[in-house]
Protein backbone atom coordinates (compact mmCIF):
# COMPACT_ATOMS: atom_id res chain seq x y z
CA UNK A 1 0.00 0.00 0.00
CA UNK A 2 1.12 3.54 -0.62
CA UNK A 3 2.60 5.20 2.40
CA UNK A 4 2.85 8.71 1.10
CA UNK A 5 -0.04 10.98 0.53
CA UNK A 6 0.39 14.25 -1.21
CA UNK A 7 -1.71 17.32 -1.44
CA UNK A 8 -2.86 18.99 -3.41
CA UNK A 9 -3.41 16.40 -6.12
CA UNK A 10 -3.31 19.16 -8.68
CA UNK A 11 -2.04 22.73 -8.52
CA UNK A 12 -2.31 25.40 -11.17
CA UNK A 13 -0.44 28.69 -10.78
CA UNK A 14 0.91 31.58 -12.83
CA UNK A 15 4.53 31.96 -13.77
CA UNK A 16 6.47 33.76 -11.09
CA UNK A 17 4.31 32.51 -8.25
CA UNK A 18 5.49 30.04 -5.65
CA UNK A 19 4.23 26.46 -5.56
CA UNK A 20 3.94 24.47 -2.36
CA UNK A 21 3.29 20.75 -2.26
CA UNK A 22 2.88 18.64 0.85
CA UNK A 23 3.55 15.01 1.63
CA UNK A 24 2.56 12.93 4.63
CA UNK A 25 3.71 9.48 5.59
CA UNK A 26 2.87 6.93 8.23
CA UNK A 27 5.96 5.19 9.54
CA UNK A 28 9.47 6.19 10.58
CA UNK A 29 11.91 6.85 7.77
CA UNK A 30 15.63 7.11 7.03
CA UNK A 31 15.13 9.88 4.52
CA UNK A 32 12.55 11.46 2.26
CA UNK A 33 13.14 12.29 -1.36
CA UNK A 34 11.35 14.44 -3.90
CA UNK A 35 11.19 13.55 -7.58
CA UNK A 36 9.85 15.22 -10.67
CA UNK A 37 8.27 13.43 -13.62
CA UNK A 38 7.43 15.00 -16.93
CA UNK A 39 4.49 13.37 -18.71
CA UNK A 40 5.35 9.88 -19.91
CA UNK A 41 8.96 10.14 -18.84
CA UNK A 42 11.21 8.78 -16.12
CA UNK A 43 11.79 10.41 -12.77
CA UNK A 44 14.36 13.04 -11.97
CA UNK A 45 15.76 13.17 -8.46
CA UNK A 46 15.35 16.66 -6.99
CA UNK A 47 16.41 16.57 -3.38
CA UNK A 48 16.94 14.21 -0.45
CA UNK A 49 16.40 15.20 3.16
CA UNK A 50 17.55 12.96 5.98
CA UNK A 51 15.39 12.20 8.98
CA UNK A 52 17.62 14.33 11.22
CA UNK A 53 17.37 17.37 8.94
CA UNK A 54 14.58 19.92 9.06
CA UNK A 55 15.16 22.03 5.99
CA UNK A 56 17.18 21.84 2.81
CA UNK A 57 17.62 24.12 -0.17
CA UNK A 58 18.65 23.50 -3.74
CA UNK A 59 18.38 26.40 -6.15
CA UNK A 60 14.71 27.42 -6.28
CA UNK A 61 13.69 24.39 -4.24
CA UNK A 62 13.13 24.36 -0.51
CA UNK A 63 12.19 21.20 1.33
CA UNK A 64 11.12 20.90 4.94
CA UNK A 65 10.68 17.80 7.03
CA UNK A 66 8.72 17.50 10.26
CA UNK A 67 9.22 14.01 11.63
CA UNK A 68 6.90 14.66 14.57
CA UNK A 69 4.06 15.30 12.14
CA UNK A 70 5.40 12.83 9.58
CA UNK A 71 5.14 15.40 6.86
CA UNK A 72 7.28 17.20 4.32
CA UNK A 73 6.77 20.12 2.00
CA UNK A 74 8.35 21.11 -1.29
CA UNK A 75 8.40 24.79 -2.21
CA UNK A 76 9.30 25.92 -5.71
CA UNK A 77 9.93 29.64 -5.81
CA UNK A 78 9.51 31.91 -8.82
CA UNK A 79 7.94 29.13 -10.85
CA UNK A 80 8.44 28.81 -14.58
CA UNK A 81 6.34 27.16 -17.28
CA UNK A 82 9.08 24.54 -17.54
CA UNK A 83 8.35 23.48 -13.96
CA UNK A 84 5.08 21.96 -15.17
CA UNK A 85 5.31 18.28 -14.19
CA UNK A 86 4.21 15.76 -11.60
CA UNK A 87 6.06 15.87 -8.31
CA UNK A 88 6.37 12.84 -6.05
CA UNK A 89 7.68 12.37 -2.57
CA UNK A 90 9.24 9.03 -1.69
CA UNK A 91 10.18 7.66 1.68
CA UNK A 92 13.09 5.36 2.37
CA UNK A 93 12.30 3.24 5.40
CA UNK A 94 15.10 0.73 5.06
CA UNK A 95 17.13 -1.06 2.46
CA UNK A 96 16.70 1.87 0.06
CA UNK A 97 13.31 0.58 -1.04
CA UNK A 98 11.26 3.65 -1.84
CA UNK A 99 7.56 4.12 -1.24
CA UNK A 100 6.10 6.83 -3.42
CA UNK A 101 3.31 9.23 -2.69
CA UNK A 102 0.40 9.77 -5.03
CA UNK A 103 1.96 12.84 -6.57
CA UNK A 104 0.98 16.43 -7.27
CA UNK A 105 0.38 17.56 -10.83
CA UNK A 106 1.74 21.10 -11.10
CA UNK A 107 0.76 23.32 -13.99
CA UNK A 108 2.53 26.65 -14.37
CA UNK A 109 0.74 28.92 -16.78
CA UNK A 110 2.85 31.39 -18.78
CA UNK B 1 23.20 13.36 -19.06
CA UNK B 2 21.28 10.14 -18.60
CA UNK B 3 22.87 7.54 -16.38
CA UNK B 4 20.30 4.79 -16.86
CA UNK B 5 18.81 3.69 -20.15
CA UNK B 6 15.88 1.45 -20.93
CA UNK B 7 15.06 -0.44 -24.07
CA UNK B 8 12.64 -0.43 -25.69
CA UNK B 9 11.03 2.90 -24.88
CA UNK B 10 7.69 1.51 -25.96
CA UNK B 11 6.34 -1.82 -27.10
CA UNK B 12 3.02 -3.13 -28.32
CA UNK B 13 2.41 -6.85 -28.20
CA UNK B 14 -0.36 -9.39 -28.52
CA UNK B 15 -1.92 -11.03 -25.51
CA UNK B 16 -0.06 -14.19 -24.53
CA UNK B 17 3.34 -13.14 -25.76
CA UNK B 18 6.36 -12.36 -23.62
CA UNK B 19 8.17 -9.05 -23.59
CA UNK B 20 11.69 -8.33 -22.35
CA UNK B 21 12.66 -4.89 -21.08
CA UNK B 22 16.31 -3.98 -20.56
CA UNK B 23 17.68 -1.57 -18.00
CA UNK B 24 21.30 -0.51 -18.43
CA UNK B 25 23.54 1.47 -16.15
CA UNK B 26 25.61 3.71 -18.39
CA UNK B 27 28.48 4.73 -16.16
CA UNK B 28 28.18 2.76 -12.95
CA UNK B 29 28.40 -0.80 -11.74
CA UNK B 30 25.00 -1.21 -10.20
CA UNK B 31 24.79 -4.01 -7.70
CA UNK B 32 21.19 -3.14 -6.98
CA UNK B 33 18.48 -2.06 -9.37
CA UNK B 34 14.76 -1.63 -8.80
CA UNK B 35 11.78 -2.23 -11.06
CA UNK B 36 8.63 -0.14 -10.74
CA UNK B 37 5.28 -0.11 -12.47
CA UNK B 38 3.15 2.96 -12.99
CA UNK B 39 -0.44 2.94 -14.22
CA UNK B 40 -1.85 6.08 -15.88
CA UNK B 41 -2.22 9.02 -13.53
CA UNK B 42 -1.02 6.91 -10.61
CA UNK B 43 2.11 6.70 -8.54
CA UNK B 44 5.01 4.29 -8.91
CA UNK B 45 4.69 0.89 -7.30
CA UNK B 46 7.85 -1.02 -6.48
CA UNK B 47 7.72 -4.47 -8.06
CA UNK B 48 11.05 -5.98 -7.16
CA UNK B 49 14.64 -5.41 -6.14
CA UNK B 50 17.15 -6.80 -8.60
CA UNK B 51 20.46 -7.93 -7.13
CA UNK B 52 23.43 -8.72 -9.34
CA UNK B 53 24.31 -12.38 -9.23
CA UNK B 54 21.39 -13.45 -7.06
CA UNK B 55 17.65 -13.86 -7.17
CA UNK B 56 15.43 -10.83 -7.24
CA UNK B 57 13.36 -9.90 -4.22
CA UNK B 58 9.72 -9.38 -5.11
CA UNK B 59 7.22 -7.17 -3.34
CA UNK B 60 4.09 -8.68 -1.91
CA UNK B 61 1.51 -9.37 -4.57
CA UNK B 62 3.96 -9.41 -7.49
CA UNK B 63 4.14 -12.77 -9.23
CA UNK B 64 7.76 -13.77 -9.67
CA UNK B 65 6.91 -16.33 -12.33
CA UNK B 66 5.14 -13.72 -14.39
CA UNK B 67 7.69 -10.94 -14.02
CA UNK B 68 11.08 -12.58 -14.50
CA UNK B 69 14.06 -10.51 -13.47
CA UNK B 70 17.63 -11.26 -14.44
CA UNK B 71 20.59 -9.21 -13.24
CA UNK B 72 23.46 -11.11 -14.78
CA UNK B 73 25.92 -8.24 -14.94
CA UNK B 74 26.63 -5.05 -13.04
CA UNK B 75 25.32 -2.92 -15.87
CA UNK B 76 22.25 -4.81 -17.04
CA UNK B 77 19.01 -5.93 -15.47
CA UNK B 78 16.14 -7.32 -17.51
CA UNK B 79 12.46 -7.64 -16.76
CA UNK B 80 10.49 -10.17 -18.80
CA UNK B 81 6.72 -9.96 -18.69
CA UNK B 82 5.63 -13.50 -19.51
CA UNK B 83 2.32 -14.33 -21.15
CA UNK B 84 1.35 -10.69 -21.13
CA UNK B 85 -2.30 -9.70 -20.84
CA UNK B 86 -4.02 -6.35 -21.35
CA UNK B 87 -4.02 -5.70 -17.59
CA UNK B 88 -0.20 -5.77 -17.72
CA UNK B 89 -0.26 -2.67 -19.90
CA UNK B 90 1.63 -0.09 -17.92
CA UNK B 91 4.72 2.11 -17.71
CA UNK B 92 7.67 0.12 -16.40
CA UNK B 93 10.58 2.06 -14.90
CA UNK B 94 13.88 0.84 -13.53
CA UNK B 95 16.29 2.60 -11.24
CA UNK B 96 19.77 2.04 -9.95
CA UNK B 97 21.10 2.66 -6.50
CA UNK B 98 24.27 4.67 -6.15
CA UNK B 99 26.07 7.19 -4.05
CA UNK B 100 26.83 7.67 -0.39
CA UNK B 101 23.21 8.52 0.34
CA UNK B 102 21.81 5.67 -1.75
CA UNK B 103 20.06 7.89 -4.23
CA UNK B 104 18.10 6.25 -6.99
CA UNK B 105 18.59 7.24 -10.60
CA UNK B 106 15.72 6.32 -12.87
CA UNK B 107 15.57 5.16 -16.42
CA UNK B 108 13.27 6.87 -18.92
CA UNK B 109 10.68 4.10 -18.68
CA UNK B 110 9.10 1.61 -21.08
CA UNK B 111 5.49 1.92 -22.16
CA UNK B 112 3.99 -1.56 -22.60
CA UNK B 113 0.67 -1.96 -24.38
CA UNK B 114 -0.82 -5.43 -24.58
CA UNK B 115 -3.58 -5.84 -27.13
Interface residues (C-beta under 8 A of the other chain):
Chain A: X2 X4 X31 X33 X35 X40 X41 X42 X43 X44 X45 X48 X50 X88 X92 X95 X96 X97 X98 X99 X100 X101 X102 X103
Chain B: X4 X6 X32 X34 X42 X43 X44 X45 X46 X49 X91 X93 X95 X97 X101 X102 X103 X104 X105 X106 X107 X108 X109 X111
